[in-house]
Amino acid sequence: MDIDSFWELIEECRRRAQGPDERLAWLRGALSQRSMAEIVQFQVRLDEVTHEAFTWDLWGSCGSDLRRLVFG
């Protein structure tokens, strides 16, 4: 799964499902219809974009309550 296919799947999930629980269920169902290789590649892409997003700038912009919740 290339990065464009990853984002297309994420966008389709956002269009079809509301809220985190419904989106997670939808995504599980959509991924269960794909090959194991595609599922693994989805996880690889998710790890990549998550790693890129979790920067100190992002954490610095979140509220102090969230920082306390995460870091104690």
N, C-alpha and C positions, 0 to 999 in steps of 0.2 A: 504494500500500500504506500503510494507516494504521498507527499505532504498535501497536495491538492485534494486527493481522494479522502484523506483524513479530515480536512476541513469541510468538505462536502458532506461527509457523514455527520459531523458535529452540527452543521447548519440544518441538515434535515431533521436531526434529533430535536433541535430547538424549535423548529416549525411544528413538529408533530406531537410534542409532549410538553406539558406544563409542570414546572416545579421539579426539584431535584430527584425525588423518588420516582416520579413518572418517567423522567428522562433517563434515569439509570435503568429502569425496566425496559424502556424502548430500546436503548443502546444494547443491552444484553441480548434482547431478541434479535436485533439486526445483526449483531456480531455472530450469534449462534447459527446464522444462515450462511456464514462465510467459511472459507477453508481455515485450517489451523495456521497456515502460513500468514494469511491476511490478519488473523486475530493477533498473532505475535507482532506483525508489523504495525498494527494499530497501537499496541502497547509501546513499541519502540518510539513511534511518533508522539504518543502522549507523554512519555518520559522526556523526550527532547523538548517539547514545547513547555512542559512544566518546569524543567530545569532552566530554560531561557527566561521564563516569567518570574521565577523566584529570585529577584535581585534585592540588594540592599535598598535601592531606590523605592521598590515596591513596598518593602517592609517599613521604610521610613515614612511613606505616605499614609500608611494605615494608622488607625487610632491607637492610643496607648493601651486601651482596654484589650484590643486584639493582641497586641504584643505581649501583654501580661498573660493572657490566656494561653498563647503558644509557648512563650519562653519562661513563664512562671514568675 
